[in-house]
């Protein structure tokens, strides 16, 4: 799939990652399969998720002084 990821991005005009790179709990939108008509065993499944932010430890470092639940509340809100 890595070989064709540029083509997928060009067609969908959206970021594209392998599912193993998924972080957090993105909202699932739907999925679709593409089957190569010349080779029935060649199948690509695309899963669509809403974009979500990636939080790093820097967030906790910068905002921990605002209270015990501030960072978790902020992540929930975003």
Secondary structure, DSSP 4 states (H G I P E B T S, - for coil): -GGGHHHHHHHH-S----GGG--S-PPEEEEEEEEETTEEEEEEEEEEE-------HHHHHHHGGG-TTHHHHHHHH-
